[in-house]
Amino acid sequence: MTRSIVLVDPLPRTLELIMEPSVRAKLEKLGEVVLSEDRQMPAEQVEELLPDTVLIFGQTDMPKERLDRAPKLKAIINVESNFIPNIDYQACVERGIWVITPASAFASPVAEASLGMALDLARGFTWADRDFRAGSEKYGLAGNEGVFRFAGAPVGIVGFGDLGKQLRELIRPFKNVVRVFDPWLPAEIMERLDCAPSTLDEVFKESRVVFVFASVTSDNEAFIGRREFGLMQPGSAFLLMSRAAVVDFPAMLDAVRSGHITAATDVFPVEPVAADDPIREIPGLLLSAHRTGGTRDAFYEIGSMAVADAELIMKGLPPQLCRRADPATARRLRSKPVSIS
């Protein structure tokens, strides 16, 4: 009897996390669902299922040798949302196997949180709240020492993918001049969204608020360091919203400790952060526990987008919602799985 297996190996996600019941029902109609979410699917089980597998939802290792044993495979849908180097992307292209991820599900909530944190750094809401609770609050102009208006402040964006583009749209009412550094994009894309294509130095020198949305690649680990922070205007704000590895993290902390800049970060070199980590005590640093994208609606959006594109693929049509892996860029990415939070 011919089988059409939908192999679901979603950790660190679970189907309960990313799919509402109605979406789960659509998934069940795509084929015979074989699920492993209490642990990564064992290699022997994967090997047994490969000959009849038509879809993979998850982060299952798929080197060329496994692709050779999966003649029916139509798509690999990475629901963790980061392409990782465990797939032979070129072989997938050659065989017409879609490799996609619903990463843009997180773009809107991360952009929204980024704006909120930038307003906080600019206006000092968190610091003012702490002073008030300690009984050392100041009123009026005295209470606004060292703050600035976000409206009209020059903004820099490093990395202009889904997150950067969403942020750019959110801040339009604030009438900022926006400079963008992204070596993977042509200037025309930035200019169409009313941004000035810029060098990394220009972004750091000219911006009062710098947002970092860059992915980690083989070329850019810790590419933002002491030199770049030294270029920033005193009292400027720096927001790290993508991956900790793109920044020299100790250099960022030193720049904040010195009082040269304020900063906010949603990501850390090691997560969860140790309870006794001195980062918790640094003034001028706004901390967020890798939570800006993880809203309830965003997680459900992952499942909705993934299943909708899988339905198209099973009809012989191209996916429309998820980001497609391109071998030329995917092989340069250095993403790793992150926690479900």
Backbone torsions as a table, in degrees:
resi	resn	phi	psi	omega
1	MET	NA	131.1	-179.6
2	THR	-75.0	134.0	179.5
3	ARG	-116.0	150.3	171.9
4	SER	-123.7	99.3	-173.8
5	ILE	-88.7	132.4	168.7
6	VAL	-105.4	102.5	-175.9
7	LEU	-84.5	118.8	-176.7
8	VAL	-116.8	110.2	-174.0
9	ASP	-133.0	66.5	-159.6
10	PRO	-89.0	-6.0	-176.2
11	LEU	-51.4	139.4	11.8
12	PRO	-81.5	5.3	173.8
13	ARG	-85.8	168.2	168.4
14	THR	-132.2	158.5	179.6
15	LEU	-65.0	-34.7	177.3
16	GLU	-61.7	-34.8	-179.4
17	LEU	-69.6	-39.7	-169.2
18	ILE	-108.8	-5.8	-177.0
19	MET	-132.4	124.3	168.4
20	GLU	-69.0	159.1	-178.0
21	PRO	-53.1	-37.8	-178.9
22	SER	-66.7	-35.5	178.2
23	VAL	-73.9	-39.3	176.6
24	ARG	-59.4	-37.4	178.6
25	ALA	-64.0	-38.8	176.8
26	LYS	-65.6	-38.7	176.8
27	LEU	-59.3	-43.8	-178.1
28	GLU	-62.1	-24.9	-179.1
29	LYS	-81.3	-10.5	-177.3
30	LEU	-80.2	-16.0	-178.9
31	GLY	161.6	-169.2	179.3
32	GLU	-81.7	107.6	-175.5
33	VAL	-79.0	124.6	173.1
34	VAL	-116.4	117.2	-168.2
35	LEU	-115.4	137.6	170.9
36	SER	-137.5	105.5	-179.2
37	GLU	-129.9	1.7	171.9
38	ASP	-88.0	-14.6	176.1
39	ARG	-162.8	163.5	174.7
40	GLN	-61.6	140.0	-176.5
41	MET	-57.9	126.4	-179.2
42	PRO	-58.8	146.0	-176.3
43	ALA	-57.1	-40.2	-178.1
44	GLU	-65.3	-33.8	177.3
45	GLN	-70.9	-42.1	176.4
46	VAL	-57.3	-47.8	-178.2
47	GLU	-60.5	-38.0	180.0
48	GLU	-66.1	-35.1	-175.0
49	LEU	-86.7	-23.5	-171.9
50	LEU	-50.9	-43.7	-176.7
51	PRO	-59.3	-25.0	-177.6
52	ASP	-113.2	8.3	-177.1
53	THR	-81.2	127.9	178.4
54	VAL	-105.8	-28.6	-179.7
55	LEU	-139.3	144.0	171.8
56	ILE	-122.7	123.3	172.4
57	PHE	-107.5	110.0	178.7
58	GLY	142.7	-161.4	-172.6
59	GLN	-115.1	30.1	-179.2
60	THR	-60.1	135.2	175.4
61	ASP	-63.1	127.5	-179.8
62	MET	-134.7	71.3	172.5
63	PRO	-71.2	174.3	-176.7
64	LYS	-56.4	-37.2	-177.8
65	GLU	-61.6	-38.1	177.5
66	ARG	-75.0	-38.2	177.2
67	LEU	-59.7	-35.4	177.5
68	ASP	-60.4	-27.4	-177.0
69	ARG	-99.1	12.9	-179.0
70	ALA	-127.4	67.8	-173.8
71	PRO	-66.1	-21.2	-177.7
72	LYS	-93.9	-5.6	-171.7
73	LEU	-64.0	127.8	-179.6
74	LYS	-107.7	-29.2	-175.7
75	ALA	-159.6	148.3	170.1
76	ILE	-119.3	120.4	-175.5
77	ILE	-114.9	108.5	-176.6
78	ASN	-83.1	104.2	-176.0
79	VAL	-89.0	0.8	172.9
80	GLU	-78.6	-22.8	171.6
81	SER	90.0	7.1	174.7
82	ASN	-129.2	127.6	174.9
83	PHE	-69.0	128.1	-179.6
84	ILE	-120.5	156.6	-172.1
85	PRO	-80.5	54.3	179.1
86	ASN	-121.1	14.4	-178.6
87	ILE	-131.3	142.9	172.1
88	ASP	-83.7	90.2	-174.2
89	TYR	-64.8	-37.7	-179.6
90	GLN	-64.9	-42.3	178.4
91	ALA	-62.9	-36.5	178.1
92	CYS	-63.2	-43.3	178.2
93	VAL	-60.3	-46.7	-177.7
94	GLU	-63.1	-28.4	-177.9
95	ARG	-98.2	1.4	179.0
96	GLY	74.0	25.6	178.4
97	ILE	-94.0	120.8	178.0
98	TRP	-72.6	133.6	169.7
99	VAL	-120.5	114.3	-171.6
100	ILE	-137.6	162.5	176.1
101	THR	-147.5	140.5	178.5
102	PRO	-85.9	46.3	-174.8
103	ALA	-61.3	-29.9	-176.6
104	SER	-67.6	-8.6	176.6
105	ALA	-59.1	-28.2	-178.2
106	PHE	-89.4	-9.8	-171.4
107	ALA	-61.2	-48.3	-176.3
108	SER	-65.4	-49.6	179.8
109	PRO	-65.5	-34.7	178.2
110	VAL	-67.5	-42.5	178.7
111	ALA	-62.4	-42.3	179.4
112	GLU	-61.5	-45.4	179.0
113	ALA	-66.1	-37.2	179.1
114	SER	-61.3	-43.1	177.6
115	LEU	-62.7	-44.7	179.9
116	GLY	-60.8	-42.1	-179.9
117	MET	-70.1	-34.7	176.7
118	ALA	-65.3	-41.9	176.7
119	LEU	-62.2	-38.5	178.4
120	ASP	-63.5	-46.6	179.3
121	LEU	-63.6	-41.3	-177.7
122	ALA	-67.1	-43.0	-173.2
123	ARG	-99.4	-10.0	174.9
124	GLY	72.6	32.3	-176.9
125	PHE	-62.3	-44.5	-178.3
126	THR	-64.3	-43.9	-178.9
127	TRP	-65.6	-38.5	179.3
128	ALA	-65.0	-38.9	178.2
129	ASP	-63.3	-43.2	179.8
130	ARG	-64.0	-41.8	178.0
131	ASP	-61.8	-42.0	-178.0
132	PHE	-62.7	-45.2	-179.6
133	ARG	-64.9	-28.5	178.7
134	ALA	-86.2	-3.7	179.6
135	GLY	79.1	19.6	-178.2
136	SER	-118.6	27.0	-177.4
137	GLU	-67.9	154.6	175.0
138	LYS	-123.0	150.0	-174.1
139	TYR	-109.8	155.0	174.7
140	GLY	61.4	-140.1	-176.9
141	LEU	-60.0	-36.6	-179.9
142	ALA	-62.2	-30.5	179.5
143	GLY	-80.0	-3.2	-179.0
144	ASN	-113.5	19.5	178.1
145	GLU	-62.3	128.2	177.4
146	GLY	83.6	-0.3	179.8
147	VAL	-95.5	168.1	175.9
148	PHE	-147.5	161.0	177.7
149	ARG	-78.6	129.4	173.8
150	PHE	-68.0	-37.5	178.8
151	ALA	-58.1	125.0	178.3
152	GLY	82.0	-8.1	-179.6
153	ALA	-72.7	137.0	177.8
154	PRO	-62.4	133.3	-176.7
155	VAL	-116.7	141.4	173.3
156	GLY	-120.3	140.1	178.5
157	ILE	-124.8	125.3	176.7
158	VAL	-108.5	109.6	-174.5
159	GLY	98.0	110.8	-172.0
160	PHE	-120.4	50.0	172.6
161	GLY	-86.4	-147.2	-178.1
162	ASP	-57.4	-43.5	-177.0
163	LEU	-66.6	-47.8	-179.2
164	GLY	-61.6	-41.4	179.7
165	LYS	-66.1	-40.6	178.3
166	GLN	-63.3	-42.1	179.1
167	LEU	-63.0	-41.0	-179.3
168	ARG	-59.0	-40.5	-179.8
169	GLU	-68.3	-37.9	-178.5
170	LEU	-64.9	-33.2	-174.0
171	ILE	-92.0	3.6	-179.4
172	ARG	-52.5	-43.0	-179.0
173	PRO	-63.0	-17.3	-178.4
174	PHE	-85.6	-5.8	173.2
175	LYS	55.9	44.4	176.9
176	ASN	-83.2	146.7	162.1
177	VAL	-75.2	128.0	-174.7
178	VAL	-117.8	121.6	175.3
179	ARG	-106.3	140.9	-176.6
180	VAL	-129.1	134.7	170.3
181	PHE	-116.4	118.8	174.4
182	ASP	-156.9	100.3	-176.3
183	PRO	-69.4	-7.8	179.4
184	TRP	-91.3	-3.4	-175.6
185	LEU	-121.6	147.0	173.3
186	PRO	-73.4	154.6	-178.6
187	ALA	-58.6	-32.0	-176.2
188	GLU	-58.7	-36.4	-179.2
189	ILE	-65.1	-42.0	179.2
190	MET	-67.8	-43.6	-177.5
191	GLU	-64.4	-35.7	178.7
192	ARG	-63.1	-24.2	178.9
193	LEU	-103.0	24.0	174.8
194	ASP	60.9	41.8	176.4
195	CYS	-119.9	154.3	178.6
196	ALA	-98.5	114.3	174.9
197	PRO	-59.4	131.4	-171.4
198	SER	-142.2	160.6	171.3
199	THR	-77.4	165.3	177.4
200	LEU	-61.8	-40.4	178.5
201	ASP	-61.4	-42.3	179.8
202	GLU	-62.7	-41.3	178.9
203	VAL	-59.3	-45.6	-176.9
204	PHE	-75.5	-34.0	-179.7
205	LYS	-73.6	-40.1	-168.0
206	GLU	-97.0	-12.0	-173.5
207	SER	-97.5	141.5	173.9
208	ARG	-87.9	-25.3	177.6
209	VAL	-132.4	125.5	-179.9
210	VAL	-117.1	123.7	176.0
211	PHE	-105.4	133.1	177.1
212	VAL	-113.1	118.1	178.3
213	PHE	-121.6	13.5	-173.2
214	ALA	-71.0	143.4	171.7
215	SER	-80.4	160.9	177.5
216	VAL	-86.1	129.5	176.7
217	THR	-127.6	176.9	177.7
218	SER	-68.0	-13.4	-175.6
219	ASP	-104.6	-14.8	-167.6
220	ASN	-124.7	15.4	178.3
221	GLU	-60.7	129.0	179.1
222	ALA	55.5	33.2	-178.4
223	PHE	-77.0	-11.7	172.7
224	ILE	-105.6	114.4	-174.2
225	GLY	-140.2	-154.4	-174.9
226	ARG	-57.0	-40.1	-179.0
227	ARG	-61.1	-47.1	-177.5
228	GLU	-66.6	-42.3	178.5
229	PHE	-64.3	-33.2	177.0
230	GLY	-66.2	-24.3	178.7
231	LEU	-75.8	-19.9	-175.0
232	MET	-70.2	146.5	176.8
233	GLN	-66.7	139.8	177.7
234	PRO	-53.4	136.0	179.2
235	GLY	83.7	3.2	178.5
236	SER	-74.0	166.7	-177.5
237	ALA	-116.6	138.7	-178.7
238	PHE	-125.0	130.2	-178.2
239	LEU	-125.3	120.1	179.4
240	LEU	-102.3	107.6	-170.7
241	MET	-121.7	5.0	-176.3
242	SER	-113.5	-82.2	-178.4
243	ARG	-137.1	136.2	-176.9
244	ALA	-62.0	-29.7	-173.1
245	ALA	-68.5	-14.8	179.5
246	VAL	-77.5	-10.7	-177.2
247	VAL	-118.1	144.2	166.5
248	ASP	-72.4	95.7	-169.7
249	PHE	-61.4	-45.7	177.0
250	PRO	-59.1	-36.2	178.6
251	ALA	-65.6	-38.5	177.0
252	MET	-62.5	-45.7	-179.4
253	LEU	-63.5	-38.6	178.2
254	ASP	-63.7	-39.5	179.9
255	ALA	-64.1	-34.0	177.9
256	VAL	-75.6	-45.9	179.8
257	ARG	-56.1	-37.2	-177.4
258	SER	-71.2	-14.8	-176.5
259	GLY	86.1	2.4	-178.4
260	HIS	-66.9	-40.5	179.6
261	ILE	-137.4	167.2	163.3
262	THR	-107.1	162.7	-177.6
263	ALA	-151.8	158.5	172.3
264	ALA	-133.7	141.4	176.4
265	THR	-139.6	138.8	175.9
266	ASP	-105.4	-3.1	-175.0
267	VAL	-135.5	155.6	-173.5
268	PHE	-142.7	154.1	-179.5
269	PRO	-59.0	-36.2	176.8
270	VAL	-129.4	126.8	178.9
271	GLU	-126.3	137.9	-1.1
272	PRO	-71.1	156.3	179.1
273	VAL	-73.2	136.2	-179.6
274	ALA	-58.7	144.6	-177.1
275	ALA	-60.9	-30.7	-178.3
276	ASP	-99.5	14.6	-179.9
277	ASP	-65.1	127.8	-178.8
278	PRO	-62.9	-12.0	177.8
279	ILE	-57.4	-27.6	-177.1
280	ARG	-68.2	-14.9	-174.5
281	GLU	-109.0	6.0	-175.2
282	ILE	-81.7	117.6	175.9
283	PRO	-65.4	149.1	177.7
284	GLY	81.5	7.6	-179.2
285	LEU	-120.5	119.5	179.2
286	LEU	-94.6	124.2	-171.7
287	LEU	-111.5	139.3	178.1
288	SER	-139.5	130.9	-171.3
289	ALA	-84.1	63.8	178.1
290	HIS	44.5	52.4	-173.0
291	ARG	-123.1	-4.1	-170.1
292	THR	-66.7	-29.8	179.7
293	GLY	-94.9	-17.0	-168.1
294	GLY	-84.6	52.8	176.4
295	THR	-84.6	158.3	-178.2
296	ARG	-56.9	-45.6	-178.2
297	ASP	-66.6	-33.5	-179.4
298	ALA	-67.5	-41.6	178.4
299	PHE	-64.3	-40.7	176.6
300	TYR	-65.9	-32.1	177.6
301	GLU	-63.8	-34.4	176.3
302	ILE	-56.4	-51.1	-179.3
303	GLY	-65.0	-41.6	-179.0
304	SER	-62.3	-46.9	179.8
305	MET	-64.7	-42.8	-177.6
306	ALA	-63.0	-45.3	-178.2
307	VAL	-70.9	-39.7	179.3
308	ALA	-60.0	-43.4	178.7
309	ASP	-70.7	-34.2	177.1
310	ALA	-63.3	-37.7	177.3
311	GLU	-61.5	-43.1	178.2
312	LEU	-62.7	-45.5	-178.1
313	ILE	-61.2	-40.3	179.5
314	MET	-67.5	-18.9	175.2
315	LYS	-90.8	2.1	-178.6
316	GLY	83.9	15.8	-178.8
317	LEU	-107.5	155.9	-179.9
318	PRO	-75.8	149.1	176.3
319	PRO	-66.3	151.7	-175.5
320	GLN	-123.0	-17.6	-172.3
321	LEU	-106.8	-35.4	-174.4
322	CYS	-88.3	158.5	174.7
323	ARG	-78.3	136.9	-179.2
324	ARG	-96.5	138.7	178.5
325	ALA	-76.6	131.3	174.0
326	ASP	-111.0	126.3	-176.1
327	PRO	-54.4	-35.5	-176.6
328	ALA	-64.8	-30.5	178.7
329	THR	-101.7	-36.8	-176.4
330	ALA	-61.2	-36.4	-178.4
331	ARG	-70.6	-13.9	178.7
332	ARG	-92.9	-12.3	-178.4
333	LEU	-74.8	147.4	-179.8
334	ARG	-125.8	39.1	-179.4
335	SER	-73.2	156.9	174.5
336	LYS	-136.1	155.5	179.4
337	PRO	-57.5	145.7	177.8
338	VAL	-119.1	169.6	-179.0
339	SER	-68.4	160.1	-178.1
340	ILE	-73.1	-10.0	178.9
341	SER	-80.9	NA	NA
